[in-house]
């Protein structure tokens, strides 16, 4: 079963081949989709200081019913023991982008020793394209999003430039 977002846009997942298992789905610029299976050993409950924060964090997988039952990976402080009946995803790209008239053209899960999060390629209504890395943190039953590596493309060749940066950013984050 192919992984897709609501509205049919493909979900792109990537991870380093050594010690990770996930699926890499790539249809950018192609008329077909190819799937590459990679190995995973430890994907849940890794504990480490995340993103330069001083508190210890774990990486947890969670399903978000308010995002169409989507499964995401988030940082969660090890001291946060709150059992949440539901999670508020309103501060995340998958929730915000459609409400602002933006289209998520591509999304990749990056799960490596250097980064855990998502790379997005987004198209704005005015034709501008944006690429960035985003990670989520869960605190008190709400998700917050941190973005980095942001670039906006506005030239006549903006889609190809954005697509090239998207793939380059994925490669950089997976090193």
Secondary structure as UniProt FT lines:
FT   TURN            6..7
FT   STRAND          12..14
FT   TURN            18..19
FT   STRAND          23..26
FT   TURN            28..29
FT   STRAND          34..37
FT   STRAND          47..49
FT   TURN            51..52
FT   STRAND          56..64
FT   HELIX           65..67
FT   TURN            68..69
FT   STRAND          70..77
FT   TURN            78..79
FT   TURN            90..91
FT   HELIX           93..99
FT   TURN            100..101
FT   STRAND          103..111
FT   STRAND          116..123
FT   TURN            125..126
FT   STRAND          129..139
FT   TURN            140..141
FT   STRAND          142..153
FT   TURN            156..157
FT   HELIX           158..174
//
